[in-house]
Amino acid sequence: MKRRGEWYVVAIGAILVFGPPRELRAQSEDVIGLPRGAKPPTVTIEDLQGQPVDLGQWIGKKPVLFEFWATWCPLCEQLMPRLEAAHARYGDRVEFLVVAVAVNQSQRGILRHLDRHPMSLRLLWDTNGNATRAFQAPTTSYVVILDAKGRVVYTGVGGEQNLDPALRRALRR
């Protein structure tokens, strides 16, 4: 019994010093990136053919889910089945946008990746980091869900995010 108590003290101490594990933070009510209720500025990024895309065309019309993604991100890969399932469930009522960050990847590399790993979600290219800055994306696998008024209802990171409650909340507003 003493060993279990020692383990508990060490675990609690680690959480106090380093914070909860990333997967727990994704499910918590902690603010990650943009605070709840914030309205991100609309910015222009690109599609994978290099054409400008104004994110404002989607914001404020219906709920929108943004994921900041990279080909090399294992948490993004882990999250993708959840995103695809959510898209299948809510895709007629929620816009799903995957924003490829311009860190250690190129448009050509992304297109090659998509040939091997197709996705049903709209993928955009944040070539100059405009969306990354506007959405205060701290890392890849960062998800932001906006309601139909363009206000943040959810942010999270990690491969095991439970998106359904946040999507339902966004649809109720």
Secondary structure, DSSP 8 states (H G I E B T S, - for coil): -HHHHHHHHHHHHHHHHH-S-HHHHHHSS---SS-TT------EEE-TTS-EEEGGGTTTTS-EEEEEE-TT-HHHHHHHHHHHHHHHHHTTTSEEEEEEE-SS--HHHHHHHHHHS--SSEEEEETTSHHHHHTT--STTEEEEE-TTS-EEEEE-STT---HHHHHHHHH-
